[in-house]
């Protein structure tokens, strides 16, 4: 399922893979490459494939995961 999620994310331009945490919940997400992680942004959950909105200013940990995603 993860490959299908990665491929779907790439098809709609969500090619940047990130890790976010609010201290109690950890998520691995796909976002657009130019996404401002300090603002509110759309993302695709790398585990479930759901589209979510994230308030970046509420996260205590945000980091890029170095993984190339081909379109």
PDB file with one MODEL, atoms N, CA, C and O in Angstrom:
MODEL        1
ATOM      1  N   UNK A   1       0.809  -1.201   0.000  1.00  0.00           N
ATOM      2  CA  UNK A   1       0.000   0.000   0.000  1.00  0.00           C
ATOM      3  C   UNK A   1       0.853   1.267   0.000  1.00  0.00           C
ATOM      4  O   UNK A   1       0.459   2.277  -0.582  1.00  0.00           O
ATOM      5  N   UNK A   2       2.010   1.221   0.644  1.00  0.00           N
ATOM      6  CA  UNK A   2       2.857   2.403   0.734  1.00  0.00           C
ATOM      7  C   UNK A   2       3.317   2.878  -0.636  1.00  0.00           C
ATOM      8  O   UNK A   2       3.369   4.083  -0.880  1.00  0.00           O
ATOM      9  N   UNK A   3       3.658   1.947  -1.546  1.00  0.00           N
ATOM     10  CA  UNK A   3       4.058   2.349  -2.893  1.00  0.00           C
ATOM     11  C   UNK A   3       2.920   3.039  -3.617  1.00  0.00           C
ATOM     12  O   UNK A   3       3.145   4.025  -4.318  1.00  0.00           O
ATOM     13  N   UNK A   4       1.699   2.539  -3.461  1.00  0.00           N
ATOM     14  CA  UNK A   4       0.536   3.153  -4.100  1.00  0.00           C
ATOM     15  C   UNK A   4       0.301   4.555  -3.544  1.00  0.00           C
ATOM     16  O   UNK A   4      -0.046   5.466  -4.296  1.00  0.00           O
ATOM     17  N   UNK A   5       0.482   4.738  -2.250  1.00  0.00           N
ATOM     18  CA  UNK A   5       0.319   6.060  -1.636  1.00  0.00           C
ATOM     19  C   UNK A   5       1.382   7.007  -2.157  1.00  0.00           C
ATOM     20  O   UNK A   5       1.076   8.146  -2.509  1.00  0.00           O
ATOM     21  N   UNK A   6       2.634   6.554  -2.212  1.00  0.00           N
ATOM     22  CA  UNK A   6       3.729   7.389  -2.717  1.00  0.00           C
ATOM     23  C   UNK A   6       3.491   7.790  -4.165  1.00  0.00           C
ATOM     24  O   UNK A   6       3.720   8.941  -4.537  1.00  0.00           O
ATOM     25  N   UNK A   7       3.030   6.844  -4.988  1.00  0.00           N
ATOM     26  CA  UNK A   7       2.757   7.138  -6.401  1.00  0.00           C
ATOM     27  C   UNK A   7       1.608   8.119  -6.550  1.00  0.00           C
ATOM     28  O   UNK A   7       1.678   9.035  -7.369  1.00  0.00           O
ATOM     29  N   UNK A   8       0.548   7.938  -5.765  1.00  0.00           N
ATOM     30  CA  UNK A   8      -0.592   8.868  -5.819  1.00  0.00           C
ATOM     31  C   UNK A   8      -0.149  10.268  -5.398  1.00  0.00           C
ATOM     32  O   UNK A   8      -0.501  11.256  -6.044  1.00  0.00           O
ATOM     33  N   UNK A   9       0.620  10.349  -4.316  1.00  0.00           N
ATOM     34  CA  UNK A   9       1.110  11.640  -3.848  1.00  0.00           C
ATOM     35  C   UNK A   9       1.944  12.331  -4.928  1.00  0.00           C
ATOM     36  O   UNK A   9       1.794  13.531  -5.155  1.00  0.00           O
ATOM     37  N   UNK A  10       2.812  11.586  -5.586  1.00  0.00           N
ATOM     38  CA  UNK A  10       3.660  12.154  -6.634  1.00  0.00           C
ATOM     39  C   UNK A  10       2.834  12.645  -7.814  1.00  0.00           C
ATOM     40  O   UNK A  10       3.152  13.679  -8.401  1.00  0.00           O
ATOM     41  N   UNK A  11       1.780  11.922  -8.167  1.00  0.00           N
ATOM     42  CA  UNK A  11       0.933  12.322  -9.293  1.00  0.00           C
ATOM     43  C   UNK A  11       0.265  13.667  -9.068  1.00  0.00           C
ATOM     44  O   UNK A  11       0.010  14.398 -10.025  1.00  0.00           O
ATOM     45  N   UNK A  12      -0.022  14.005  -7.822  1.00  0.00           N
ATOM     46  CA  UNK A  12      -0.671  15.292  -7.549  1.00  0.00           C
ATOM     47  C   UNK A  12       0.320  16.330  -7.014  1.00  0.00           C
ATOM     48  O   UNK A  12      -0.083  17.381  -6.516  1.00  0.00           O
ATOM     49  N   UNK A  13       1.611  16.028  -7.119  1.00  0.00           N
ATOM     50  CA  UNK A  13       2.650  17.004  -6.795  1.00  0.00           C
ATOM     51  C   UNK A  13       3.136  17.017  -5.368  1.00  0.00           C
ATOM     52  O   UNK A  13       3.913  17.898  -5.000  1.00  0.00           O
ATOM     53  N   UNK A  14       2.709  16.076  -4.551  1.00  0.00           N
ATOM     54  CA  UNK A  14       3.155  15.991  -3.164  1.00  0.00           C
ATOM     55  C   UNK A  14       4.392  15.089  -3.124  1.00  0.00           C
ATOM     56  O   UNK A  14       4.297  13.904  -2.804  1.00  0.00           O
ATOM     57  N   UNK A  15       5.541  15.658  -3.448  1.00  0.00           N
ATOM     58  CA  UNK A  15       6.766  14.865  -3.612  1.00  0.00           C
ATOM     59  C   UNK A  15       7.770  15.036  -2.483  1.00  0.00           C
ATOM     60  O   UNK A  15       8.801  14.364  -2.471  1.00  0.00           O
ATOM     61  N   UNK A  16       7.493  15.909  -1.550  1.00  0.00           N
ATOM     62  CA  UNK A  16       8.403  16.140  -0.418  1.00  0.00           C
ATOM     63  C   UNK A  16       7.912  15.315   0.775  1.00  0.00           C
ATOM     64  O   UNK A  16       6.772  15.470   1.213  1.00  0.00           O
ATOM     65  N   UNK A  17       8.765  14.448   1.292  1.00  0.00           N
ATOM     66  CA  UNK A  17       8.396  13.597   2.416  1.00  0.00           C
ATOM     67  C   UNK A  17       8.933  14.212   3.701  1.00  0.00           C
ATOM     68  O   UNK A  17      10.117  14.534   3.797  1.00  0.00           O
ATOM     69  N   UNK A  18       8.050  14.372   4.692  1.00  0.00           N
ATOM     70  CA  UNK A  18       8.443  14.997   5.949  1.00  0.00           C
ATOM     71  C   UNK A  18       7.959  14.165   7.138  1.00  0.00           C
ATOM     72  O   UNK A  18       7.079  13.313   7.012  1.00  0.00           O
ATOM     73  N   UNK A  19       8.556  14.436   8.276  1.00  0.00           N
ATOM     74  CA  UNK A  19       8.133  13.867   9.556  1.00  0.00           C
ATOM     75  C   UNK A  19       7.654  15.022  10.421  1.00  0.00           C
ATOM     76  O   UNK A  19       8.336  16.042  10.522  1.00  0.00           O
ATOM     77  N   UNK A  20       6.482  14.875  11.052  1.00  0.00           N
ATOM     78  CA  UNK A  20       5.983  15.898  11.971  1.00  0.00           C
ATOM     79  C   UNK A  20       5.552  15.237  13.275  1.00  0.00           C
ATOM     80  O   UNK A  20       5.121  14.084  13.296  1.00  0.00           O
ATOM     81  N   UNK A  21       5.679  15.992  14.359  1.00  0.00           N
ATOM     82  CA  UNK A  21       5.249  15.509  15.663  1.00  0.00           C
ATOM     83  C   UNK A  21       4.758  16.691  16.486  1.00  0.00           C
ATOM     84  O   UNK A  21       5.345  17.773  16.463  1.00  0.00           O
ATOM     85  N   UNK A  22       3.670  16.461  17.213  1.00  0.00           N
ATOM     86  CA  UNK A  22       3.186  17.487  18.138  1.00  0.00           C
ATOM     87  C   UNK A  22       3.494  17.116  19.586  1.00  0.00           C
ATOM     88  O   UNK A  22       2.973  17.731  20.516  1.00  0.00           O
ATOM     89  N   UNK A  23       4.333  16.121  19.767  1.00  0.00           N
ATOM     90  CA  UNK A  23       4.707  15.671  21.090  1.00  0.00           C
ATOM     91  C   UNK A  23       3.961  14.422  21.528  1.00  0.00           C
ATOM     92  O   UNK A  23       4.440  13.674  22.380  1.00  0.00           O
ATOM     93  N   UNK A  24       2.789  14.194  20.945  1.00  0.00           N
ATOM     94  CA  UNK A  24       2.036  12.979  21.279  1.00  0.00           C
ATOM     95  C   UNK A  24       1.706  12.143  20.047  1.00  0.00           C
ATOM     96  O   UNK A  24       1.475  10.939  20.155  1.00  0.00           O
ATOM     97  N   UNK A  25       1.683  12.768  18.896  1.00  0.00           N
ATOM     98  CA  UNK A  25       1.380  12.075  17.645  1.00  0.00           C
ATOM     99  C   UNK A  25       2.508  12.312  16.650  1.00  0.00           C
ATOM    100  O   UNK A  25       2.925  13.451  16.435  1.00  0.00           O
ATOM    101  N   UNK A  26       2.999  11.240  16.047  1.00  0.00           N
ATOM    102  CA  UNK A  26       4.036  11.326  15.022  1.00  0.00           C
ATOM    103  C   UNK A  26       3.436  10.913  13.689  1.00  0.00           C
ATOM    104  O   UNK A  26       2.724   9.913  13.604  1.00  0.00           O
ATOM    105  N   UNK A  27       3.728  11.695  12.635  1.00  0.00           N
ATOM    106  CA  UNK A  27       3.218  11.395  11.310  1.00  0.00           C
ATOM    107  C   UNK A  27       4.314  11.530  10.269  1.00  0.00           C
ATOM    108  O   UNK A  27       5.167  12.412  10.371  1.00  0.00           O
ATOM    109  N   UNK A  28       4.295  10.669   9.277  1.00  0.00           N
ATOM    110  CA  UNK A  28       5.121  10.803   8.088  1.00  0.00           C
ATOM    111  C   UNK A  28       4.171  11.221   6.983  1.00  0.00           C
ATOM    112  O   UNK A  28       3.150  10.573   6.753  1.00  0.00           O
ATOM    113  N   UNK A  29       4.514  12.317   6.291  1.00  0.00           N
ATOM    114  CA  UNK A  29       3.607  12.945   5.336  1.00  0.00           C
ATOM    115  C   UNK A  29       4.300  13.273   4.030  1.00  0.00           C
ATOM    116  O   UNK A  29       5.523  13.401   3.971  1.00  0.00           O
ATOM    117  N   UNK A  30       3.497  13.407   2.979  1.00  0.00           N
ATOM    118  CA  UNK A  30       3.951  13.957   1.702  1.00  0.00           C
ATOM    119  C   UNK A  30       3.315  15.324   1.525  1.00  0.00           C
ATOM    120  O   UNK A  30       2.114  15.490   1.740  1.00  0.00           O
ATOM    121  N   UNK A  31       4.132  16.318   1.130  1.00  0.00           N
ATOM    122  CA  UNK A  31       3.651  17.677   0.891  1.00  0.00           C
ATOM    123  C   UNK A  31       4.239  18.188  -0.422  1.00  0.00           C
ATOM    124  O   UNK A  31       5.135  17.564  -0.992  1.00  0.00           O
ATOM    125  N   UNK A  32       3.728  19.334  -0.903  1.00  0.00           N
ATOM    126  CA  UNK A  32       4.314  19.978  -2.072  1.00  0.00           C
ATOM    127  C   UNK A  32       5.733  20.436  -1.724  1.00  0.00           C
ATOM    128  O   UNK A  32       5.987  20.809  -0.579  1.00  0.00           O
ATOM    129  N   UNK A  33       6.646  20.416  -2.671  1.00  0.00           N
ATOM    130  CA  UNK A  33       8.045  20.774  -2.396  1.00  0.00           C
ATOM    131  C   UNK A  33       8.234  22.159  -1.776  1.00  0.00           C
ATOM    132  O   UNK A  33       9.134  22.345  -0.957  1.00  0.00           O
ATOM    133  N   UNK A  34       7.413  23.122  -2.147  1.00  0.00           N
ATOM    134  CA  UNK A  34       7.581  24.498  -1.668  1.00  0.00           C
ATOM    135  C   UNK A  34       6.706  24.819  -0.460  1.00  0.00           C
ATOM    136  O   UNK A  34       6.517  25.993  -0.142  1.00  0.00           O
ATOM    137  N   UNK A  35       6.179  23.824   0.209  1.00  0.00           N
ATOM    138  CA  UNK A  35       5.284  24.040   1.342  1.00  0.00           C
ATOM    139  C   UNK A  35       5.987  24.756   2.491  1.00  0.00           C
ATOM    140  O   UNK A  35       7.087  24.377   2.892  1.00  0.00           O
ATOM    141  N   UNK A  36       5.335  25.802   3.017  1.00  0.00           N
ATOM    142  CA  UNK A  36       5.816  26.518   4.193  1.00  0.00           C
ATOM    143  C   UNK A  36       5.367  25.725   5.414  1.00  0.00           C
ATOM    144  O   UNK A  36       4.183  25.721   5.750  1.00  0.00           O
ATOM    145  N   UNK A  37       6.296  25.061   6.072  1.00  0.00           N
ATOM    146  CA  UNK A  37       5.963  24.187   7.191  1.00  0.00           C
ATOM    147  C   UNK A  37       5.624  24.946   8.469  1.00  0.00           C
ATOM    148  O   UNK A  37       5.219  24.334   9.458  1.00  0.00           O
ATOM    149  N   UNK A  38       5.782  26.268   8.464  1.00  0.00           N
ATOM    150  CA  UNK A  38       5.408  27.068   9.628  1.00  0.00           C
ATOM    151  C   UNK A  38       3.950  27.513   9.583  1.00  0.00           C
ATOM    152  O   UNK A  38       3.407  27.989  10.580  1.00  0.00           O
ATOM    153  N   UNK A  39       3.321  27.355   8.420  1.00  0.00           N
ATOM    154  CA  UNK A  39       1.931  27.768   8.257  1.00  0.00           C
ATOM    155  C   UNK A  39       0.990  26.578   8.278  1.00  0.00           C
ATOM    156  O   UNK A  39       1.345  25.490   8.732  1.00  0.00           O
ATOM    157  N   UNK A  40      -0.229  26.808   7.773  1.00  0.00           N
ATOM    158  CA  UNK A  40      -1.203  25.716   7.645  1.00  0.00           C
ATOM    159  C   UNK A  40      -1.037  25.131   6.253  1.00  0.00           C
ATOM    160  O   UNK A  40      -1.022  25.867   5.266  1.00  0.00           O
ATOM    161  N   UNK A  41      -0.912  23.802   6.166  1.00  0.00           N
ATOM    162  CA  UNK A  41      -0.674  23.194   4.864  1.00  0.00           C
ATOM    163  C   UNK A  41      -1.396  21.860   4.724  1.00  0.00           C
ATOM    164  O   UNK A  41      -1.727  21.200   5.709  1.00  0.00           O
ATOM    165  N   UNK A  42      -1.631  21.483   3.457  1.00  0.00           N
ATOM    166  CA  UNK A  42      -2.221  20.191   3.134  1.00  0.00           C
ATOM    167  C   UNK A  42      -1.113  19.156   3.027  1.00  0.00           C
ATOM    168  O   UNK A  42       0.008  19.463   2.621  1.00  0.00           O
ATOM    169  N   UNK A  43      -1.447  17.923   3.400  1.00  0.00           N
ATOM    170  CA  UNK A  43      -0.477  16.834   3.334  1.00  0.00           C
ATOM    171  C   UNK A  43      -1.215  15.518   3.116  1.00  0.00           C
ATOM    172  O   UNK A  43      -2.413  15.406   3.376  1.00  0.00           O
ATOM    173  N   UNK A  44      -0.471  14.528   2.633  1.00  0.00           N
ATOM    174  CA  UNK A  44      -1.003  13.172   2.487  1.00  0.00           C
ATOM    175  C   UNK A  44      -0.254  12.280   3.469  1.00  0.00           C
ATOM    176  O   UNK A  44       0.977  12.253   3.480  1.00  0.00           O
ATOM    177  N   UNK A  45      -1.001  11.554   4.290  1.00  0.00           N
ATOM    178  CA  UNK A  45      -0.404  10.636   5.251  1.00  0.00           C
ATOM    179  C   UNK A  45       0.283   9.501   4.495  1.00  0.00           C
ATOM    180  O   UNK A  45      -0.339   8.847   3.658  1.00  0.00           O
ATOM    181  N   UNK A  46       1.556   9.266   4.786  1.00  0.00           N
ATOM    182  CA  UNK A  46       2.317   8.225   4.099  1.00  0.00           C
ATOM    183  C   UNK A  46       1.888   6.823   4.523  1.00  0.00           C
ATOM    184  O   UNK A  46       2.173   5.855   3.818  1.00  0.00           O
ATOM    185  N   UNK A  47       1.216   6.699   5.653  1.00  0.00           N
ATOM    186  CA  UNK A  47       0.774   5.386   6.129  1.00  0.00           C
ATOM    187  C   UNK A  47      -0.627   5.019   5.651  1.00  0.00           C
ATOM    188  O   UNK A  47      -0.870   3.880   5.252  1.00  0.00           O
ATOM    189  N   UNK A  48      -1.550   5.983   5.688  1.00  0.00           N
ATOM    190  CA  UNK A  48      -2.952   5.713   5.371  1.00  0.00           C
ATOM    191  C   UNK A  48      -3.419   6.277   4.032  1.00  0.00           C
ATOM    192  O   UNK A  48      -4.418   5.817   3.479  1.00  0.00           O
ATOM    193  N   UNK A  49      -2.701   7.273   3.508  1.00  0.00           N
ATOM    194  CA  UNK A  49      -3.078   7.877   2.238  1.00  0.00           C
ATOM    195  C   UNK A  49      -4.133   8.955   2.350  1.00  0.00           C
ATOM    196  O   UNK A  49      -4.615   9.448   1.330  1.00  0.00           O
ATOM    197  N   UNK A  50      -4.506   9.335   3.563  1.00  0.00           N
ATOM    198  CA  UNK A  50      -5.525  10.363   3.776  1.00  0.00           C
ATOM    199  C   UNK A  50      -4.949  11.752   3.569  1.00  0.00           C
ATOM    200  O   UNK A  50      -3.793  12.016   3.901  1.00  0.00           O
ATOM    201  N   UNK A  51      -5.783  12.653   3.005  1.00  0.00           N
ATOM    202  CA  UNK A  51      -5.410  14.053   2.877  1.00  0.00           C
ATOM    203  C   UNK A  51      -5.772  14.732   4.191  1.00  0.00           C
ATOM    204  O   UNK A  51      -6.898  14.606   4.672  1.00  0.00           O
ATOM    205  N   UNK A  52      -4.812  15.454   4.770  1.00  0.00           N
ATOM    206  CA  UNK A  52      -5.059  16.154   6.032  1.00  0.00           C
ATOM    207  C   UNK A  52      -4.531  17.587   5.930  1.00  0.00           C
ATOM    208  O   UNK A  52      -3.771  17.923   5.021  1.00  0.00           O
ATOM    209  N   UNK A  53      -4.946  18.409   6.871  1.00  0.00           N
ATOM    210  CA  UNK A  53      -4.399  19.761   7.018  1.00  0.00           C
ATOM    211  C   UNK A  53      -3.621  19.793   8.320  1.00  0.00           C
ATOM    212  O   UNK A  53      -4.053  19.256   9.340  1.00  0.00           O
ATOM    213  N   UNK A  54      -2.471  20.430   8.260  1.00  0.00           N
ATOM    214  CA  UNK A  54      -1.583  20.495   9.421  1.00  0.00           C
ATOM    215  C   UNK A  54      -1.321  21.958   9.754  1.00  0.00           C
ATOM    216  O   UNK A  54      -1.040  22.760   8.863  1.00  0.00           O
ATOM    217  N   UNK A  55      -1.411  22.301  11.021  1.00  0.00           N
ATOM    218  CA  UNK A  55      -1.015  23.626  11.496  1.00  0.00           C
ATOM    219  C   UNK A  55       0.438  23.521  11.938  1.00  0.00           C
ATOM    220  O   UNK A  55       0.736  23.095  13.054  1.00  0.00           O
ATOM    221  N   UNK A  56       1.333  23.917  11.043  1.00  0.00           N
ATOM    222  CA  UNK A  56       2.758  23.747  11.286  1.00  0.00           C
ATOM    223  C   UNK A  56       3.262  24.418  12.545  1.00  0.00           C
ATOM    224  O   UNK A  56       4.178  23.914  13.194  1.00  0.00           O
ATOM    225  N   UNK A  57       2.671  25.560  12.903  1.00  0.00           N
ATOM    226  CA  UNK A  57       3.122  26.285  14.088  1.00  0.00           C
ATOM    227  C   UNK A  57       2.823  25.525  15.385  1.00  0.00           C
ATOM    228  O   UNK A  57       3.360  25.867  16.438  1.00  0.00           O
ATOM    229  N   UNK A  58       1.972  24.499  15.314  1.00  0.00           N
ATOM    230  CA  UNK A  58       1.644  23.716  16.506  1.00  0.00           C
ATOM    231  C   UNK A  58       2.548  22.486  16.675  1.00  0.00           C
ATOM    232  O   UNK A  58       2.466  21.795  17.690  1.00  0.00           O
ATOM    233  N   UNK A  59       3.396  22.217  15.697  1.00  0.00           N
ATOM    234  CA  UNK A  59       4.269  21.047  15.744  1.00  0.00           C
ATOM    235  C   UNK A  59       5.545  21.382  16.503  1.00  0.00           C
ATOM    236  O   UNK A  59       6.092  22.476  16.360  1.00  0.00           O
ATOM    237  N   UNK A  60       6.016  20.436  17.309  1.00  0.00           N
ATOM    238  CA  UNK A  60       7.263  20.655  18.041  1.00  0.00           C
ATOM    239  C   UNK A  60       8.451  20.078  17.280  1.00  0.00           C
ATOM    240  O   UNK A  60       9.600  20.390  17.592  1.00  0.00           O
ATOM    241  N   UNK A  61       8.177  19.229  16.273  1.00  0.00           N
ATOM    242  CA  UNK A  61       9.252  18.641  15.474  1.00  0.00           C
ATOM    243  C   UNK A  61       8.784  18.525  14.029  1.00  0.00           C
ATOM    244  O   UNK A  61       7.767  17.892  13.747  1.00  0.00           O
ATOM    245  N   UNK A  62       9.527  19.135  13.124  1.00  0.00           N
ATOM    246  CA  UNK A  62       9.267  19.074  11.684  1.00  0.00           C
ATOM    247  C   UNK A  62      10.608  18.845  11.001  1.00  0.00           C
ATOM    248  O   UNK A  62      11.548  19.615  11.193  1.00  0.00           O
ATOM    249  N   UNK A  63      10.693  17.786  10.207  1.00  0.00           N
ATOM    250  CA  UNK A  63      11.958  17.558   9.502  1.00  0.00           C
ATOM    251  C   UNK A  63      11.723  16.858   8.170  1.00  0.00           C
ATOM    252  O   UNK A  63      10.797  16.062   8.011  1.00  0.00           O
ATOM    253  N   UNK A  64      12.596  17.185   7.220  1.00  0.00           N
ATOM    254  CA  UNK A  64      12.536  16.528   5.911  1.00  0.00           C
ATOM    255  C   UNK A  64      13.122  15.126   6.005  1.00  0.00           C
ATOM    256  O   UNK A  64      14.084  14.883   6.734  1.00  0.00           O
ATOM    257  N   UNK A  65      12.526  14.219   5.259  1.00  0.00           N
ATOM    258  CA  UNK A  65      13.052  12.857   5.120  1.00  0.00           C
ATOM    259  C   UNK A  65      13.657  12.803   3.725  1.00  0.00           C
ATOM    260  O   UNK A  65      12.955  13.034   2.741  1.00  0.00           O
ATOM    261  N   UNK A  66      14.924  12.507   3.625  1.00  0.00           N
ATOM    262  CA  UNK A  66      15.597  12.486   2.336  1.00  0.00           C
ATOM    263  C   UNK A  66      15.252  11.227   1.571  1.00  0.00           C
ATOM    264  O   UNK A  66      15.931  10.207   1.685  1.00  0.00           O
ATOM    265  N   UNK A  67      14.193  11.310   0.794  1.00  0.00           N
ATOM    266  CA  UNK A  67      13.778  10.205  -0.049  1.00  0.00           C
ATOM    267  C   UNK A  67      13.233  10.787  -1.347  1.00  0.00           C
ATOM    268  O   UNK A  67      12.258  11.538  -1.336  1.00  0.00           O
ATOM    269  N   UNK A  68      13.852  10.445  -2.440  1.00  0.00           N
ATOM    270  CA  UNK A  68      13.391  10.933  -3.735  1.00  0.00           C
ATOM    271  C   UNK A  68      12.082  10.221  -4.102  1.00  0.00           C
ATOM    272  O   UNK A  68      11.953   9.005  -3.962  1.00  0.00           O
ATOM    273  N   UNK A  69      11.128  11.011  -4.569  1.00  0.00           N
ATOM    274  CA  UNK A  69       9.848  10.474  -5.010  1.00  0.00           C
ATOM    275  C   UNK A  69       9.702  10.823  -6.483  1.00  0.00           C
ATOM    276  O   UNK A  69       9.613  11.997  -6.842  1.00  0.00           O
ATOM    277  N   UNK A  70       9.677   9.814  -7.325  1.00  0.00           N
ATOM    278  CA  UNK A  70       9.558  10.040  -8.773  1.00  0.00           C
ATOM    279  C   UNK A  70       8.099  10.180  -9.164  1.00  0.00           C
ATOM    280  O   UNK A  70       7.236   9.468  -8.650  1.00  0.00           O
ATOM    281  N   UNK A  71       7.836  11.083 -10.058  1.00  0.00           N
ATOM    282  CA  UNK A  71       6.461  11.282 -10.553  1.00  0.00           C
ATOM    283  C   UNK A  71       6.124  10.253 -11.603  1.00  0.00           C
ATOM    284  O   UNK A  71       5.015  10.257 -12.137  1.00  0.00           O
TER     285      UNK A  71
ENDMDL
END
